[in-house]
Amino acid sequence: MNSEDKGALASEAGRVKTWWRQYLTKLRGRASTGPSTVALGEILWSWVGAFLGIGALSLLNGNLLTPADNLLLIGSFGASAVLVYGAPRSPLAQPRNLVGGHLLSATVGVLCYLLLSPWPWLAAPLAVATAIALMHLTRTLHPPGGATALIAVAGSDQVHALGLKFVLMPVGVGVLVLLVVALLVNNLSPQRQYPEHWY
């Protein structure tokens, strides 16, 4: 190996070492302090909103469906409750994101299941990844939407039997209930305003 090759190899090794150092430094995080504390009043309003939002879904679930169905109580709605009641100012909690993110993700999840049900190992990651990409493209990013896409693929036979109806019920009905409760409850507090924007 001549000196030029040795120099190129040393230079490449230096670049790799620098990349790894920068990568590992990122894992430490940026902030020197932890998360800020939340006022007790804010915690109370978050609790009231989540209780009423999920409670409304529970009541509708018990009256519209047989108790065994539990279709209106999909897990991703719990995550949406954290955003729309616990962090109502977040860009990810706004109505466009809540409604659009869930509906788009539910559609993607159902289509991935219908097309790829023999290969769930492929349908599940494709549904979540595609839902994220489409939410980005449509400016409707809502993290619980990823869970909605996954539920459409990995859900029960009852969920699968709904096909594209899953997008309307439970997802469409559920997000509208969460949105109405968020509009009513979040605006009762003098410190809160919801939404920050509609579109």
C-alpha positions as YAML, in Angstrom:
chain: A
units: angstrom
residues:
- id: 1
  name: MET
  ca: [0.00, 0.00, 0.00]
- id: 2
  name: ASN
  ca: [1.52, 3.31, -1.04]
- id: 3
  name: SER
  ca: [1.46, 6.49, 0.99]
- id: 4
  name: GLU
  ca: [-1.48, 7.96, -0.98]
- id: 5
  name: ASP
  ca: [-3.61, 4.89, -0.22]
- id: 6
  name: LYS
  ca: [-2.60, 5.02, 3.43]
- id: 7
  name: GLY
  ca: [-3.49, 8.72, 3.56]
- id: 8
  name: ALA
  ca: [-6.89, 8.10, 1.92]
- id: 9
  name: LEU
  ca: [-7.59, 5.25, 4.32]
- id: 10
  name: ALA
  ca: [-6.62, 7.37, 7.33]
- id: 11
  name: SER
  ca: [-8.79, 10.21, 6.04]
- id: 12
  name: GLU
  ca: [-11.78, 7.89, 5.61]
- id: 13
  name: ALA
  ca: [-11.24, 6.43, 9.08]
- id: 14
  name: GLY
  ca: [-11.19, 9.97, 10.48]
- id: 15
  name: ARG
  ca: [-14.50, 10.80, 8.76]
- id: 16
  name: VAL
  ca: [-16.11, 7.64, 10.13]
- id: 17
  name: LYS
  ca: [-14.81, 8.38, 13.63]
- id: 18
  name: THR
  ca: [-16.12, 11.96, 13.42]
- id: 19
  name: TRP
  ca: [-19.52, 10.75, 12.19]
- id: 20
  name: TRP
  ca: [-19.84, 8.28, 15.07]
- id: 21
  name: ARG
  ca: [-18.80, 10.91, 17.61]
- id: 22
  name: GLN
  ca: [-21.45, 13.32, 16.27]
- id: 23
  name: TYR
  ca: [-24.05, 10.56, 16.20]
- id: 24
  name: LEU
  ca: [-23.40, 9.49, 19.79]
- id: 25
  name: THR
  ca: [-23.39, 13.13, 20.94]
- id: 26
  name: LYS
  ca: [-26.94, 13.52, 19.58]
- id: 27
  name: LEU
  ca: [-28.12, 10.76, 21.92]
- id: 28
  name: ARG
  ca: [-27.41, 13.00, 24.92]
- id: 29
  name: GLY
  ca: [-30.13, 15.46, 23.89]
- id: 30
  name: ARG
  ca: [-29.90, 19.23, 23.71]
- id: 31
  name: ALA
  ca: [-31.67, 20.55, 26.77]
- id: 32
  name: SER
  ca: [-29.73, 20.85, 29.97]
- id: 33
  name: THR
  ca: [-32.95, 20.67, 31.98]
- id: 34
  name: GLY
  ca: [-35.81, 18.22, 31.94]
- id: 35
  name: PRO
  ca: [-39.40, 18.90, 30.97]
- id: 36
  name: SER
  ca: [-41.07, 21.95, 32.49]
- id: 37
  name: THR
  ca: [-43.64, 21.55, 35.22]
- id: 38
  name: VAL
  ca: [-47.32, 21.96, 34.41]
- id: 39
  name: ALA
  ca: [-49.65, 24.09, 36.51]
- id: 40
  name: LEU
  ca: [-52.24, 22.23, 38.56]
- id: 41
  name: GLY
  ca: [-55.09, 24.02, 36.75]
- id: 42
  name: GLU
  ca: [-53.74, 22.85, 33.40]
- id: 43
  name: ILE
  ca: [-53.53, 19.28, 34.70]
- id: 44
  name: LEU
  ca: [-57.13, 19.51, 35.91]
- id: 45
  name: TRP
  ca: [-58.43, 20.75, 32.54]
- id: 46
  name: SER
  ca: [-56.51, 17.97, 30.80]
- id: 47
  name: TRP
  ca: [-58.08, 15.42, 33.13]
- id: 48
  name: VAL
  ca: [-61.61, 16.81, 32.63]
- id: 49
  name: GLY
  ca: [-61.24, 16.85, 28.85]
- id: 50
  name: ALA
  ca: [-59.85, 13.33, 28.64]
- id: 51
  name: PHE
  ca: [-62.48, 12.00, 31.05]
- id: 52
  name: LEU
  ca: [-65.34, 13.57, 29.10]
- id: 53
  name: GLY
  ca: [-63.94, 12.72, 25.65]
- id: 54
  name: ILE
  ca: [-63.20, 9.07, 26.34]
- id: 55
  name: GLY
  ca: [-66.31, 8.90, 28.53]
- id: 56
  name: ALA
  ca: [-68.48, 10.05, 25.62]
- id: 57
  name: LEU
  ca: [-66.94, 7.34, 23.44]
- id: 58
  name: SER
  ca: [-67.59, 4.78, 26.18]
- id: 59
  name: LEU
  ca: [-71.23, 5.81, 26.48]
- id: 60
  name: LEU
  ca: [-71.76, 5.76, 22.72]
- id: 61
  name: ASN
  ca: [-69.99, 2.43, 22.53]
- id: 62
  name: GLY
  ca: [-72.31, 0.92, 25.14]
- id: 63
  name: ASN
  ca: [-75.45, 2.33, 23.52]
- id: 64
  name: LEU
  ca: [-74.65, 1.93, 19.82]
- id: 65
  name: LEU
  ca: [-72.76, -1.34, 19.94]
- id: 66
  name: THR
  ca: [-72.83, -4.49, 21.99]
- id: 67
  name: PRO
  ca: [-70.44, -4.17, 24.93]
- id: 68
  name: ALA
  ca: [-68.22, -6.90, 23.45]
- id: 69
  name: ASP
  ca: [-67.60, -4.85, 20.30]
- id: 70
  name: ASN
  ca: [-65.69, -1.99, 21.98]
- id: 71
  name: LEU
  ca: [-65.08, -0.55, 18.53]
- id: 72
  name: LEU
  ca: [-65.26, 3.08, 19.60]
- id: 73
  name: LEU
  ca: [-62.56, 2.47, 22.17]
- id: 74
  name: ILE
  ca: [-59.58, 1.90, 19.92]
- id: 75
  name: GLY
  ca: [-56.23, 2.52, 21.59]
- id: 76
  name: SER
  ca: [-55.18, 5.34, 19.32]
- id: 77
  name: PHE
  ca: [-58.01, 7.48, 20.69]
- id: 78
  name: GLY
  ca: [-56.33, 7.38, 24.10]
- id: 79
  name: ALA
  ca: [-53.21, 8.82, 22.51]
- id: 80
  name: SER
  ca: [-55.29, 11.48, 20.72]
- id: 81
  name: ALA
  ca: [-56.81, 12.42, 24.09]
- id: 82
  name: VAL
  ca: [-53.31, 13.12, 25.41]
- id: 83
  name: LEU
  ca: [-52.75, 15.59, 22.57]
- id: 84
  name: VAL
  ca: [-56.12, 17.35, 22.26]
- id: 85
  name: TYR
  ca: [-56.74, 17.64, 26.02]
- id: 86
  name: GLY
  ca: [-53.20, 17.54, 27.45]
- id: 87
  name: ALA
  ca: [-51.39, 19.60, 24.80]
- id: 88
  name: PRO
  ca: [-54.11, 21.52, 22.94]
- id: 89
  name: ARG
  ca: [-51.64, 24.11, 21.61]
- id: 90
  name: SER
  ca: [-49.52, 21.49, 19.90]
- id: 91
  name: PRO
  ca: [-49.56, 21.67, 16.10]
- id: 92
  name: LEU
  ca: [-50.18, 17.91, 16.18]
- id: 93
  name: ALA
  ca: [-53.38, 18.36, 18.21]
- id: 94
  name: GLN
  ca: [-55.19, 20.75, 15.87]
- id: 95
  name: PRO
  ca: [-58.48, 19.68, 14.21]
- id: 96
  name: ARG
  ca: [-56.90, 19.25, 10.78]
- id: 97
  name: ASN
  ca: [-54.35, 16.87, 12.28]
- id: 98
  name: LEU
  ca: [-56.76, 15.04, 14.57]
- id: 99
  name: VAL
  ca: [-59.39, 14.36, 11.92]
- id: 100
  name: GLY
  ca: [-57.22, 14.19, 8.81]
- id: 101
  name: GLY
  ca: [-54.48, 12.15, 10.43]
- id: 102
  name: HIS
  ca: [-56.85, 9.48, 11.71]
- id: 103
  name: LEU
  ca: [-59.00, 9.24, 8.57]
- id: 104
  name: LEU
  ca: [-56.03, 9.08, 6.24]
- id: 105
  name: SER
  ca: [-54.22, 6.54, 8.41]
- id: 106
  name: ALA
  ca: [-57.31, 4.37, 8.79]
- id: 107
  name: THR
  ca: [-57.75, 4.31, 5.03]
- id: 108
  name: VAL
  ca: [-54.11, 3.38, 4.47]
- id: 109
  name: GLY
  ca: [-54.28, 0.67, 7.13]
- id: 110
  name: VAL
  ca: [-57.41, -0.91, 5.71]
- id: 111
  name: LEU
  ca: [-56.03, -0.88, 2.16]
- id: 112
  name: CYS
  ca: [-52.75, -2.43, 3.29]
- id: 113
  name: TYR
  ca: [-54.66, -5.16, 5.10]
- id: 114
  name: LEU
  ca: [-56.93, -5.83, 2.13]
- id: 115
  name: LEU
  ca: [-54.01, -6.02, -0.30]
- id: 116
  name: LEU
  ca: [-51.47, -7.77, 1.91]
- id: 117
  name: SER
  ca: [-53.41, -9.79, 4.51]
- id: 118
  name: PRO
  ca: [-51.51, -12.99, 3.67]
- id: 119
  name: TRP
  ca: [-48.30, -11.16, 4.65]
- id: 120
  name: PRO
  ca: [-49.03, -9.30, 7.90]
- id: 121
  name: TRP
  ca: [-45.27, -8.89, 8.51]
- id: 122
  name: LEU
  ca: [-45.28, -6.65, 5.41]
- id: 123
  name: ALA
  ca: [-48.74, -5.07, 5.76]
- id: 124
  name: ALA
  ca: [-48.10, -3.66, 9.26]
- id: 125
  name: PRO
  ca: [-44.88, -1.69, 8.60]
- id: 126
  name: LEU
  ca: [-46.11, -0.61, 5.17]
- id: 127
  name: ALA
  ca: [-49.33, 0.75, 6.67]
- id: 128
  name: VAL
  ca: [-47.59, 2.76, 9.40]
- id: 129
  name: ALA
  ca: [-44.78, 4.06, 7.19]
- id: 130
  name: THR
  ca: [-47.16, 5.03, 4.38]
- id: 131
  name: ALA
  ca: [-49.56, 6.70, 6.81]
- id: 132
  name: ILE
  ca: [-46.71, 8.79, 8.23]
- id: 133
  name: ALA
  ca: [-45.52, 9.80, 4.77]
- id: 134
  name: LEU
  ca: [-49.03, 10.77, 3.64]
- id: 135
  name: MET
  ca: [-49.72, 12.69, 6.85]
- id: 136
  name: HIS
  ca: [-46.53, 14.65, 6.24]
- id: 137
  name: LEU
  ca: [-47.51, 15.34, 2.63]
- id: 138
  name: THR
  ca: [-51.00, 16.51, 3.60]
- id: 139
  name: ARG
  ca: [-49.86, 18.44, 6.70]
- id: 140
  name: THR
  ca: [-52.07, 16.27, 8.92]
- id: 141
  name: LEU
  ca: [-49.37, 14.64, 11.06]
- id: 142
  name: HIS
  ca: [-51.01, 13.19, 14.17]
- id: 143
  name: PRO
  ca: [-48.92, 10.51, 15.95]
- id: 144
  name: PRO
  ca: [-51.94, 8.42, 17.04]
- id: 145
  name: GLY
  ca: [-52.73, 8.05, 13.33]
- id: 146
  name: GLY
  ca: [-49.84, 5.61, 13.08]
- id: 147
  name: ALA
  ca: [-51.55, 3.48, 15.72]
- id: 148
  name: THR
  ca: [-54.83, 3.70, 13.81]
- id: 149
  name: ALA
  ca: [-53.13, 2.39, 10.67]
- id: 150
  name: LEU
  ca: [-51.61, -0.45, 12.69]
- id: 151
  name: ILE
  ca: [-54.95, -1.31, 14.33]
- id: 152
  name: ALA
  ca: [-56.53, -1.64, 10.88]
- id: 153
  name: VAL
  ca: [-53.89, -4.24, 9.98]
- id: 154
  name: ALA
  ca: [-53.33, -6.03, 13.29]
- id: 155
  name: GLY
  ca: [-56.84, -5.68, 14.73]
- id: 156
  name: SER
  ca: [-59.34, -8.42, 15.41]
- id: 157
  name: ASP
  ca: [-61.41, -10.29, 12.86]
- id: 158
  name: GLN
  ca: [-64.22, -7.91, 13.77]
- id: 159
  name: VAL
  ca: [-62.09, -4.93, 12.72]
- id: 160
  name: HIS
  ca: [-61.06, -6.68, 9.50]
- id: 161
  name: ALA
  ca: [-64.69, -7.54, 8.69]
- id: 162
  name: LEU
  ca: [-65.51, -3.82, 8.59]
- id: 163
  name: GLY
  ca: [-63.22, -3.21, 5.62]
- id: 164
  name: LEU
  ca: [-63.37, 0.43, 4.55]
- id: 165
  name: LYS
  ca: [-66.32, 1.02, 6.93]
- id: 166
  name: PHE
  ca: [-63.61, 1.10, 9.64]
- id: 167
  name: VAL
  ca: [-62.70, 4.57, 8.35]
- id: 168
  name: LEU
  ca: [-66.20, 5.89, 9.14]
- id: 169
  name: MET
  ca: [-66.99, 3.79, 12.22]
- id: 170
  name: PRO
  ca: [-65.21, 3.72, 14.61]
- id: 171
  name: VAL
  ca: [-62.55, 6.14, 13.35]
- id: 172
  name: GLY
  ca: [-64.66, 8.94, 11.81]
- id: 173
  name: VAL
  ca: [-67.27, 8.94, 14.56]
- id: 174
  name: GLY
  ca: [-64.63, 8.65, 17.29]
- id: 175
  name: VAL
  ca: [-62.51, 11.58, 16.13]
- id: 176
  name: LEU
  ca: [-65.56, 13.80, 15.73]
- id: 177
  name: VAL
  ca: [-66.62, 13.04, 19.30]
- id: 178
  name: LEU
  ca: [-63.10, 13.80, 20.57]
- id: 179
  name: LEU
  ca: [-63.06, 17.03, 18.55]
- id: 180
  name: VAL
  ca: [-66.44, 18.27, 19.82]
- id: 181
  name: VAL
  ca: [-65.47, 17.60, 23.43]
- id: 182
  name: ALA
  ca: [-62.11, 19.33, 22.87]
- id: 183
  name: LEU
  ca: [-63.86, 22.39, 21.45]
- id: 184
  name: LEU
  ca: [-66.30, 22.55, 24.37]
- id: 185
  name: VAL
  ca: [-63.97, 21.76, 27.29]
- id: 186
  name: ASN
  ca: [-60.70, 23.39, 26.22]
- id: 187
  name: ASN
  ca: [-62.40, 26.75, 25.72]
- id: 188
  name: LEU
  ca: [-63.95, 26.77, 29.20]
- id: 189
  name: SER
  ca: [-60.55, 27.54, 30.70]
- id: 190
  name: PRO
  ca: [-59.46, 31.20, 30.52]
- id: 191
  name: GLN
  ca: [-55.90, 30.01, 29.82]
- id: 192
  name: ARG
  ca: [-56.80, 27.76, 26.91]
- id: 193
  name: GLN
  ca: [-57.93, 28.31, 23.37]
- id: 194
  name: TYR
  ca: [-58.71, 25.48, 21.01]
- id: 195
  name: PRO
  ca: [-58.10, 25.30, 18.18]
- id: 196
  name: GLU
  ca: [-55.01, 27.33, 17.48]
- id: 197
  name: HIS
  ca: [-56.02, 27.05, 13.81]
- id: 198
  name: TRP
  ca: [-58.52, 25.03, 11.78]
- id: 199
  name: TYR
  ca: [-56.66, 24.60, 8.53]
...
